[in-house]
Amino acid sequence: MVRKLAALAASLTVMASSAAPAAAEPVTFLPGAAGAGDPYYPLQGNGGYDVGHYDLRLRFDPDGHKVDATTTITAIAAQNLSRFNLDFSGPSISDVLVNGARAAYRRDGQELVVTPPNGLRSGSTFTVAVSYAGAPKAVSDATGEQGWIRTKDGAYVASQPDGARSWFPADDSPADKATFSFRVSAPGDLTVLANGERTGTGGADADGYRTTRWEMRQPMAPYLATVAIGRFVVSEGTVDGMPNVTAYDPSLADESKDLHDFTAKAVAWETGLFGPYPFSSTGGIADGDGSVTALETQGRPVYSGGPTDDLEIVHELAHQWFGDSVGVRSWRDIWLNEGFATYAEWLYQEQHGGPTAKKIFDRHYRKTGHFWNLKTGDPGQAHMFDEHAVYLRGAMTVQALRTKIGDKVFFPLLKTWAQGNRHGTATTADFVALAERLSGQNLRPFFDAWLYQAKKPRL
Ligand SMILES: [Zn+2]
């Protein structure tokens, strides 16, 4: 992503300095692909461009639960584009502008197909602004409800893996990270939270609405974007000098009593284990009724129904390193997120008077039957959040690796992985290669047994 921003600056320079076009040559413009080709979510993401920034402006009207929104995307064409797709299944579109000019568009299932008046040259920076209004609805699939989640006094967003399209048009591939700006207007008695840092709250307008601005300055996959609108008790503090902003719905006061202070404690503990915290703020949001699971929304996880316990906070914050900063390129590798976040819970217990990670491993290793029936490294789309195959066996894979390579290699490996892939994406093969390099061992048979066999590995 650092590279991408450099490319953005470079392309702007080229545009500014090439006022006189070269002699006309025939140029072929072709449509961008409708999906990024993920085996689990083939239509998620799109081909032909790379997003640098999302600017989300949204006005929320609790009466009828409606939004009136404009999302403006700044992107770089990766090919000569005659048209391109966005992922969007949100409310009615009124207008699509490309570089400020009205563009043709049509909706095709979860795809929004945009045809600009002129082709977009490979390497050029362009903007696409989509205006839409209506009542967003969550997306549902075998992994559950996701995206825009209604609450009794507003809404919050938890989009993993495929829900971003419920509330804003996106290149919703986990591999296309971008920075985000949020400007959310809501009636003055409601509070607005989002990812990143709050950069302003305006006064009430003639309708009594206030606009709150938030900025996520580090690259973020669209599924990790969130806003939360409603009545909240907000706490603000710092951890390691950066803002810690937590908020809970007043009805979740009991469940959220540790949220603020324990978030600070967990971030500090995890920074010691995993290396520098990857974002410029932290926090948490407790909202909703617990009908969807917690999610590691970047820099500020959301806890549906409030955190279940401190270990859930440890888990979601561990994802800031494993999942958010170091993202998966393909959903098949989801154990890289869930296995490590679950293992963080085991390490927390080990270092705070609880059972050792090895003891927790042994307890699960005794299990038989369906516990071992899926492949941890390729569980299938419907099972990508399977507690046994992905969370527990993912964490067991990490513990088994620790036993195999020893603590002197294992703990530096965690930091090297987080640092070396910071703000990027990675694959299981990348992890295997790094573990082999740092340990000097051939680990392919080990990882094959733990990740790609649907049976209990031998110790
Ligand atoms: Zn998780």
Boltz pocket constraint, residues with backbone or C-beta under 6 A from the ligand:
constraints:
  - pocket:
      binder: B
      contacts: [[A, 315], [A, 316], [A, 319], [A, 337], [A, 338], [A, 341]]
      max_distance: 6.0
